[in-house]
Amino acid sequence: MAKELKNLTKRADNYSQWYNDLVVKADLAELSPVRGCMIIKPYGYAIWEKMQQQLDKMFKQTGVQNAYFPLLIPKSFFSREAEHVAGFAKECAVVTHYRLRSTEDGTEVEVDPNAKLDEELIIRPTSETIIWNTYKNWIHSWRDLPILCNQWCNVMRWEMRTRPFLRTSEFLWQEGHTAHATKEEAEAKAQEMLKVYAEFAEKYMGVPVLQGVKSETERFAGALNTYTIEAMMQDGKALQSGTSHFLGQNFAKSFDVTYLNKENKPEYVWATSWGVSTRLMGALIMVHSDDNGLVLPPKLAPIQVVIIPINKGDEQLAQITAKLQPVIDQLRELGISVKYDDNTAKRPGFKFADYELKGVPVRLAMGGRDLENNTIEIMRRDTLEKENVSFDGIVERVKDMLEDIQKNIFEKARAYRDAHVYECDNYEEFKERVKNGGFFLCHWDGTAETEAKIKEETQATIRCVPFAYEQTPGVDMVSGKPAVARVIIARSY
């Protein structure tokens, strides 16, 4: 059974299949009866909960409050912001009836044709429209601003080609929606939230990201600017891991949301929206994990330490448990999540393989000989290094190891990312090299035509104009025209 648990496709053989295997075998998620949707299993949801809790704390530190808005949105709302509806029209799920009935023979149910809605309802693909319709009732004066709201919810976007966590028809996310008196305030908020996402990705997920601004073609529908964090997966592809949008006054004008300024004159409100989703789970898997299974950052691992007794008989198990209980208590007092697995129905070898597959950062094991010698085996999941050490001082050693693992997986991922960022201004060279992955720092002439040609001929896209790299003059590698910016181009998920 232990071999079955670790029977993963190798990354080098088929990276895509390795990912799909790992999602299922590590008990993160499985496919649902509804095509394109997934069932997030308890272990997978526990990781998402830790992400959610930390992000929620960080949002609230910036003054954001949580609210909730309806799942169903009147179709007419989408008609008010043309660019926004055009961006989502092909992905919308539409509710047309409100009742079922039994068939004449009573064996099945069918949609009752007499229960047609007067106006169709859209299952939210995102909530700008219903939120800005609501803000019209909340905002009257400059004293009502800013409004800083976030909601944790699910959304629905029909997807033809799906993959668990990375792209599903229904997914979980948070969406922040803020309203401001001035352009400067709104722009500052959009950029502040981008920095929150970047800090979370790097400090908690251990995932290095590039911050930048999207090209006009890649912007969120209805936004004036879209800011993004882009992460590199182990196959060299990019994953857009969070976005923050400066919406200008587009939604305020569409929904007639104005406020009286200090001079008692009406002005349109300025807006932002920003979100991350369960796609972060995909990033967590693909940035750190290996051919043995998940590698989880300690700060997000549901189980940070697993302790496994290796005993012969109940009496020895009782002795080992008595020895280990103070350690378990001390670790928990430090806020470290510990699982003591004394389930005698499963062999130690099975447990080792299972927890390795699930990415538990630190494993402790104690057998009869350890009990006699006052030793314990400790293993770290990121390097798979293990050793027998003195039992004395094990609590401090575990605490230090968790901190070191968190640091090490980030440094390893950053070194990999940095080694795969290439400067390139030769299009023929680019077309060959981009097939093997990586981030390409290239000069771009700023035109949608050049952007479209690159995408059509290479399946690569402009990920962002990165903030981290100096903007130098140059010539577009495709058109030969003077460049307006250096951009990151990559194939992506």
TORNU-314214 format. One line per field, with one value per residue (C-alpha): y, z, x; residue in three letters. Coordinates in nm, 3 decimals. Example, Ala and Ser with C-alpha at 12.3 -4.5 7.8 and 13.67 -1.06 7.14 Angstrom:
c2 <- c(-0.450  -0.106)
c3 <- c(0.780  0.714)
c1 <- c(1.230  1.367)
resn <- c(ALA  SER)
//
This chain:
c2 <- c(0.000  0.237  0.184  0.258  0.587  0.699  0.566  0.912  1.000  1.160  1.530  1.470  1.213  1.410  1.723  1.771  1.414  1.442  1.741  1.565  1.253  1.451  1.641  1.310  1.094  1.359  1.383  1.745  1.722  1.500  1.550  1.607  1.469  1.816  1.855  2.116  2.131  1.976  1.843  1.987  1.718  1.792  1.795  2.026  2.249  2.268  2.422  2.666  2.758  2.849  3.063  3.226  3.298  3.464  3.668  3.776  3.899  4.092  4.249  4.366  4.526  4.759  4.860  4.616  4.463  4.149  4.152  3.918  3.982  3.754  3.463  3.550  3.874  4.018  3.994  4.364  4.460  4.322  4.548  4.860  4.819  4.710  4.623  4.424  4.216  4.151  4.008  3.757  3.696  3.361  3.230  3.309  3.044  3.159  3.068  3.078  2.890  2.867  2.532  2.163  1.924  1.550  1.400  1.254  0.898  1.018  0.858  1.173  1.548  1.817  2.194  2.339  2.547  2.760  2.867  3.088  3.387  3.733  3.825  3.571  3.558  3.515  3.300  3.545  3.525  3.824  4.075  4.425  4.482  4.388  4.553  4.883  4.872  4.836  5.107  5.354  5.317  5.341  5.643  5.996  6.223  6.238  6.133  5.789  5.722  5.519  5.191  4.896  4.567  4.211  3.893  3.528  3.329  3.100  3.210  3.033  3.070  2.803  2.653  2.408  2.283  2.242  2.130  2.104  2.432  2.593  2.634  2.510  2.621  2.687  2.804  2.967  3.310  3.646  3.962  4.302  4.605  4.953  5.297  5.620  5.994  6.047  5.881  5.892  5.709  5.435  5.386  5.370  5.107  4.890  4.894  4.840  4.523  4.396  4.430  4.238  3.954  3.958  3.952  3.661  3.464  3.504  3.507  3.240  3.033  3.051  3.142  3.419  3.648  3.929  4.231  4.429  4.585  4.405  4.514  4.667  4.340  4.139  4.376  4.276  4.363  4.717  4.811  5.102  4.922  4.564  4.487  4.128  3.891  3.627  3.307  3.057  2.688  2.413  2.358  2.721  2.830  3.138  3.135  3.456  3.427  3.740  4.059  4.404  4.638  5.015  5.052  5.430  5.563  5.310  5.128  5.443  5.596  5.278  5.255  5.631  5.623  5.979  6.162  6.524  6.654  6.903  7.186  7.018  6.930  6.584  6.368  6.011  5.763  5.595  5.217  4.915  4.542  4.268  3.892  3.565  3.220  2.850  2.880  2.957  2.589  2.503  2.737  2.584  2.236  2.318  2.546  2.323  1.962  1.674  1.317  1.193  1.416  1.751  1.982  2.228  2.548  2.506  2.826  2.675  2.305  2.168  1.927  2.083  1.791  1.427  1.193  0.820  0.561  0.233  -0.016  -0.384  -0.436  -0.213  -0.188  -0.041  0.194  0.322  0.383  0.569  0.775  0.874  0.980  1.183  1.350  1.639  1.714  1.714  1.950  2.188  2.205  2.280  2.551  2.714  2.714  2.427  2.181  1.826  1.492  1.193  0.891  0.589  0.410  0.046  -0.051  0.102  -0.004  0.258  0.224  0.315  0.616  0.737  0.721  0.883  1.183  1.226  1.229  1.487  1.715  1.725  1.939  1.749  1.384  1.241  0.867  0.681  0.307  0.077  0.132  0.511  0.478  0.298  0.537  0.861  0.939  1.017  1.016  1.348  1.399  1.719  1.691  1.955  1.775  1.427  1.435  1.230  1.157  1.017  1.289  1.328  1.345  1.630  1.965  1.817  2.087  2.368  2.164  2.113  2.482  2.583  2.323  2.451  2.803  2.674  2.475  2.782  2.984  2.706  2.632  3.002  3.042  2.728  2.850  3.198  3.059  2.846  3.142  3.377  3.119  3.099  3.471  3.550  3.872  3.824  4.059  3.812  3.678  3.360  3.275  3.353  3.123  2.831  2.893  2.972  2.613  2.502  2.748  3.047  3.418  3.625  3.990  4.151  4.496  4.558  4.828  4.857  4.743  4.485  4.358  4.255  4.102  3.899  3.776  3.650  3.468  3.312  3.195  3.083  3.036  3.280  3.598  3.921  3.852  4.206  4.511  4.411  4.658  4.474  4.530  4.856  4.996  5.052  5.180  4.921  4.782  4.542  4.199  4.134  4.464  4.638  4.951  5.149  4.983  5.147  4.897  4.582  4.308  3.954  3.707  3.342  3.050  3.021  2.825)
c3 <- c(0.000  0.075  -0.277  -0.417  -0.229  -0.382  -0.731  -0.888  -1.246  -1.253  -1.328  -1.597  -1.768  -1.776  -1.564  -1.631  -1.529  -1.222  -1.112  -1.171  -0.992  -0.694  -0.647  -0.619  -0.437  -0.173  -0.094  -0.202  -0.445  -0.689  -0.989  -0.927  -1.116  -1.275  -1.559  -1.488  -1.114  -0.828  -0.479  -0.239  0.019  0.389  0.362  0.062  0.225  0.543  0.339  0.176  0.521  0.642  0.332  0.385  0.753  0.692  0.396  0.586  0.871  0.628  0.454  0.783  0.878  0.578  0.698  0.483  0.618  0.502  0.354  0.141  -0.181  -0.367  -0.585  -0.847  -1.044  -1.270  -1.636  -1.689  -1.453  -1.703  -1.975  -1.795  -1.836  -2.197  -2.170  -1.852  -1.996  -2.315  -2.104  -1.928  -2.167  -2.297  -1.945  -1.783  -1.645  -1.680  -1.457  -1.664  -1.452  -1.084  -1.052  -1.145  -1.179  -1.209  -1.552  -1.634  -1.555  -1.227  -1.292  -1.352  -1.300  -1.566  -1.585  -1.549  -1.866  -1.676  -1.427  -1.656  -1.486  -1.600  -1.609  -1.633  -1.347  -1.388  -1.145  -1.047  -1.252  -1.044  -0.841  -0.966  -1.111  -0.809  -0.568  -0.754  -0.777  -0.397  -0.342  -0.506  -0.195  0.046  -0.093  -0.080  0.065  0.090  0.452  0.331  0.165  0.140  0.139  0.178  0.135  0.067  0.029  0.046  -0.191  -0.492  -0.853  -1.175  -1.511  -1.774  -1.872  -2.158  -2.052  -1.679  -1.430  -1.050  -0.870  -1.176  -1.390  -1.290  -1.374  -1.009  -0.774  -0.435  -0.399  -0.232  -0.417  -0.272  -0.395  -0.275  -0.344  -0.309  -0.337  -0.555  -0.833  -0.625  -0.333  -0.558  -0.740  -0.408  -0.278  -0.589  -0.552  -0.175  -0.222  -0.485  -0.225  0.026  -0.225  -0.297  0.075  0.133  -0.163  -0.056  0.323  0.372  0.053  -0.003  -0.367  -0.527  -0.749  -0.995  -0.947  -1.250  -1.458  -1.734  -2.096  -2.218  -2.390  -2.072  -1.838  -1.642  -1.835  -1.740  -1.568  -1.650  -1.497  -1.382  -1.147  -1.115  -0.932  -1.161  -1.028  -1.216  -1.190  -1.205  -1.575  -1.646  -1.711  -1.551  -1.322  -1.262  -0.888  -0.792  -0.953  -0.836  -1.063  -1.079  -1.226  -1.258  -1.268  -1.518  -1.277  -1.091  -1.419  -1.530  -1.204  -1.139  -0.811  -0.715  -0.394  -0.284  -0.229  0.038  -0.189  -0.210  -0.578  -0.720  -0.837  -0.958  -0.723  -0.803  -0.772  -0.728  -0.720  -0.635  -0.589  -0.538  -0.568  -0.506  -0.801  -0.526  -0.432  -0.779  -0.732  -0.395  -0.549  -0.863  -0.714  -0.428  -0.469  -0.594  -0.722  -0.371  -0.328  -0.179  -0.016  0.197  0.358  0.735  0.771  0.559  0.641  0.822  1.007  1.072  1.270  1.265  1.536  1.473  1.744  1.626  1.891  1.966  2.168  2.374  2.671  2.463  2.289  2.629  2.729  2.402  2.435  2.792  2.674  2.383  2.544  2.702  2.363  2.195  2.462  2.436  2.057  2.070  2.330  2.073  1.823  1.619  1.483  1.578  1.488  1.703  1.487  1.715  1.491  1.513  1.212  0.976  0.950  1.013  0.652  0.526  0.756  0.646  0.280  0.342  0.535  0.289  0.005  0.191  0.246  0.626  0.693  0.990  1.088  1.421  1.485  1.805  1.850  2.133  2.078  2.075  2.404  2.556  2.409  2.472  2.096  1.829  1.449  1.280  0.909  0.712  0.407  0.189  0.165  0.287  0.524  0.839  1.143  1.491  1.749  2.124  2.263  2.488  2.323  2.047  2.085  2.009  1.727  1.564  1.600  1.432  1.158  1.068  1.032  0.822  0.593  0.534  0.441  0.237  0.008  -0.074  -0.146  -0.362  -0.561  -0.600  -0.721  -0.977  -1.093  -1.120  -1.317  -1.570  -1.641  -1.973  -2.157  -2.524  -2.819  -3.106  -3.212  -3.381  -3.075  -2.854  -3.052  -2.997  -2.634  -2.507  -2.584  -2.288  -2.045  -1.859  -1.823  -2.114  -2.058  -2.395  -2.545  -2.671  -2.900  -2.705  -2.987  -2.964  -3.310  -3.188  -2.875  -3.080  -3.318  -3.033  -2.880  -3.211  -3.311  -2.972  -2.733  -2.504  -2.366  -2.214  -1.843  -1.723  -1.733  -1.427  -1.151  -1.053  -1.377  -1.505  -1.809  -2.075  -2.433  -2.708  -3.018  -3.037  -3.144  -3.360  -3.532  -3.515  -3.383  -3.082  -2.757  -2.501  -2.227  -2.132  -2.052  -1.918  -2.182  -2.097  -2.162  -1.885  -1.713)
c1 <- c(0.000  0.289  0.422  0.078  0.066  0.395  0.327  0.327  0.402  0.747  0.766  1.025  0.801  0.477  0.452  0.082  -0.003  0.221  0.014  -0.319  -0.196  -0.075  -0.401  -0.588  -0.332  -0.255  -0.628  -0.661  -0.951  -1.138  -1.361  -1.730  -2.032  -2.064  -1.818  -1.551  -1.619  -1.426  -1.481  -1.223  -1.149  -1.090  -0.709  -0.717  -0.974  -0.764  -0.481  -0.723  -0.860  -0.510  -0.460  -0.798  -0.738  -0.402  -0.521  -0.831  -0.612  -0.391  -0.692  -0.839  -0.508  -0.560  -0.909  -1.107  -1.430  -1.610  -1.959  -2.167  -2.359  -2.605  -2.500  -2.764  -2.738  -3.011  -2.909  -2.989  -2.705  -2.456  -2.589  -2.473  -2.097  -2.036  -1.666  -1.725  -2.008  -1.812  -1.530  -1.755  -2.045  -1.917  -1.855  -2.189  -2.422  -2.784  -3.082  -3.402  -3.662  -3.747  -3.924  -3.912  -4.206  -4.257  -4.304  -4.644  -4.533  -4.377  -4.039  -3.834  -3.832  -3.828  -3.815  -4.163  -4.214  -4.467  -4.200  -3.996  -3.837  -3.941  -3.573  -3.293  -3.043  -2.668  -2.471  -2.198  -1.880  -1.765  -1.963  -1.881  -2.226  -2.437  -2.195  -2.195  -2.574  -2.566  -2.305  -2.544  -2.762  -2.470  -2.286  -2.425  -2.158  -1.778  -1.835  -1.948  -1.611  -1.402  -1.592  -1.354  -1.542  -1.435  -1.634  -1.532  -1.750  -1.771  -1.807  -1.907  -1.737  -1.799  -1.464  -1.419  -1.075  -1.044  -0.780  -0.829  -0.753  -0.590  -0.901  -1.245  -1.596  -1.676  -1.403  -1.361  -1.209  -1.221  -1.312  -1.242  -1.440  -1.352  -1.495  -1.297  -1.337  -1.029  -0.836  -0.519  -0.681  -0.816  -0.485  -0.302  -0.548  -0.513  -0.136  -0.152  -0.356  -0.112  0.163  -0.051  -0.081  0.292  0.376  0.138  0.276  0.637  0.616  0.351  0.335  0.712  0.641  0.851  0.647  0.705  0.481  0.379  0.105  -0.084  -0.093  -0.419  -0.514  -0.464  -0.649  -0.955  -1.270  -1.371  -1.043  -0.813  -0.515  -0.467  -0.179  -0.061  0.169  0.321  0.479  0.694  0.608  0.870  0.805  0.891  0.533  0.380  0.080  -0.111  -0.151  -0.342  -0.470  -0.570  -0.762  -0.795  -1.143  -1.147  -1.504  -1.641  -1.869  -1.966  -2.084  -2.260  -2.454  -2.475  -2.283  -2.201  -2.120  -2.137  -1.786  -1.681  -1.793  -2.135  -2.087  -2.163  -1.872  -1.845  -1.678  -1.344  -1.317  -1.091  -1.142  -0.894  -0.896  -0.714  -0.868  -0.813  -0.573  -0.319  -0.348  -0.220  0.075  0.155  0.163  0.361  0.626  0.746  0.637  0.852  0.831  0.752  0.448  0.357  0.606  0.413  0.540  0.510  0.305  0.025  0.056  -0.252  -0.020  0.319  0.462  0.358  0.484  0.476  0.543  0.699  0.604  0.581  0.268  0.043  0.278  0.561  0.316  0.206  0.571  0.649  0.330  0.417  0.763  0.627  0.325  0.520  0.678  0.336  0.203  0.498  0.480  0.108  0.170  0.401  0.113  0.257  0.000  0.093  -0.059  0.029  -0.051  -0.077  -0.327  -0.221  -0.433  -0.172  0.192  0.465  0.583  0.237  0.224  0.568  0.467  0.129  0.262  0.548  0.296  0.087  0.384  0.392  0.702  0.852  0.821  0.930  0.946  1.028  1.077  1.181  1.554  1.501  1.317  1.615  1.875  1.680  1.685  1.428  1.433  1.360  1.298  1.239  1.012  1.180  1.518  1.411  1.708  1.665  1.878  1.861  1.910  1.899  1.548  1.655  1.593  1.374  1.106  1.350  1.501  1.159  1.075  1.403  1.358  1.012  1.151  1.440  1.209  0.993  1.301  1.463  1.172  1.135  1.506  1.505  1.204  1.353  1.686  1.503  1.294  1.590  1.791  1.508  1.458  1.624  1.685  1.599  1.557  1.587  1.248  1.375  1.579  1.279  1.048  1.284  1.368  1.019  0.913  1.125  0.969  1.104  1.034  1.165  1.243  1.184  1.137  0.782  0.647  0.321  0.091  -0.185  -0.081  0.265  0.116  -0.133  0.137  0.354  0.057  -0.050  0.297  0.433  0.136  0.323  0.167  0.284  0.250  0.326  0.546  0.752  0.835  1.154  1.346  1.485  1.310  1.577  1.537  1.539  1.374  1.079  1.207  0.899  0.821  1.158  0.985  1.108  1.000  0.772  0.855  1.041  0.791  0.787  0.667  0.599  0.375  0.123  -0.151)
resn <- c(MET  ALA  LYS  GLU  LEU  LYS  ASN  LEU  THR  LYS  ARG  ALA  ASP  ASN  TYR  SER  GLN  TRP  TYR  ASN  ASP  LEU  VAL  VAL  LYS  ALA  ASP  LEU  ALA  GLU  LEU  SER  PRO  VAL  ARG  GLY  CYS  MET  ILE  ILE  LYS  PRO  TYR  GLY  TYR  ALA  ILE  TRP  GLU  LYS  MET  GLN  GLN  GLN  LEU  ASP  LYS  MET  PHE  LYS  GLN  THR  GLY  VAL  GLN  ASN  ALA  TYR  PHE  PRO  LEU  LEU  ILE  PRO  LYS  SER  PHE  PHE  SER  ARG  GLU  ALA  GLU  HIS  VAL  ALA  GLY  PHE  ALA  LYS  GLU  CYS  ALA  VAL  VAL  THR  HIS  TYR  ARG  LEU  ARG  SER  THR  GLU  ASP  GLY  THR  GLU  VAL  GLU  VAL  ASP  PRO  ASN  ALA  LYS  LEU  ASP  GLU  GLU  LEU  ILE  ILE  ARG  PRO  THR  SER  GLU  THR  ILE  ILE  TRP  ASN  THR  TYR  LYS  ASN  TRP  ILE  HIS  SER  TRP  ARG  ASP  LEU  PRO  ILE  LEU  CYS  ASN  GLN  TRP  CYS  ASN  VAL  MET  ARG  TRP  GLU  MET  ARG  THR  ARG  PRO  PHE  LEU  ARG  THR  SER  GLU  PHE  LEU  TRP  GLN  GLU  GLY  HIS  THR  ALA  HIS  ALA  THR  LYS  GLU  GLU  ALA  GLU  ALA  LYS  ALA  GLN  GLU  MET  LEU  LYS  VAL  TYR  ALA  GLU  PHE  ALA  GLU  LYS  TYR  MET  GLY  VAL  PRO  VAL  LEU  GLN  GLY  VAL  LYS  SER  GLU  THR  GLU  ARG  PHE  ALA  GLY  ALA  LEU  ASN  THR  TYR  THR  ILE  GLU  ALA  MET  MET  GLN  ASP  GLY  LYS  ALA  LEU  GLN  SER  GLY  THR  SER  HIS  PHE  LEU  GLY  GLN  ASN  PHE  ALA  LYS  SER  PHE  ASP  VAL  THR  TYR  LEU  ASN  LYS  GLU  ASN  LYS  PRO  GLU  TYR  VAL  TRP  ALA  THR  SER  TRP  GLY  VAL  SER  THR  ARG  LEU  MET  GLY  ALA  LEU  ILE  MET  VAL  HIS  SER  ASP  ASP  ASN  GLY  LEU  VAL  LEU  PRO  PRO  LYS  LEU  ALA  PRO  ILE  GLN  VAL  VAL  ILE  ILE  PRO  ILE  ASN  LYS  GLY  ASP  GLU  GLN  LEU  ALA  GLN  ILE  THR  ALA  LYS  LEU  GLN  PRO  VAL  ILE  ASP  GLN  LEU  ARG  GLU  LEU  GLY  ILE  SER  VAL  LYS  TYR  ASP  ASP  ASN  THR  ALA  LYS  ARG  PRO  GLY  PHE  LYS  PHE  ALA  ASP  TYR  GLU  LEU  LYS  GLY  VAL  PRO  VAL  ARG  LEU  ALA  MET  GLY  GLY  ARG  ASP  LEU  GLU  ASN  ASN  THR  ILE  GLU  ILE  MET  ARG  ARG  ASP  THR  LEU  GLU  LYS  GLU  ASN  VAL  SER  PHE  ASP  GLY  ILE  VAL  GLU  ARG  VAL  LYS  ASP  MET  LEU  GLU  ASP  ILE  GLN  LYS  ASN  ILE  PHE  GLU  LYS  ALA  ARG  ALA  TYR  ARG  ASP  ALA  HIS  VAL  TYR  GLU  CYS  ASP  ASN  TYR  GLU  GLU  PHE  LYS  GLU  ARG  VAL  LYS  ASN  GLY  GLY  PHE  PHE  LEU  CYS  HIS  TRP  ASP  GLY  THR  ALA  GLU  THR  GLU  ALA  LYS  ILE  LYS  GLU  GLU  THR  GLN  ALA  THR  ILE  ARG  CYS  VAL  PRO  PHE  ALA  TYR  GLU  GLN  THR  PRO  GLY  VAL  ASP  MET  VAL  SER  GLY  LYS  PRO  ALA  VAL  ALA  ARG  VAL  ILE  ILE  ALA  ARG  SER  TYR)
//
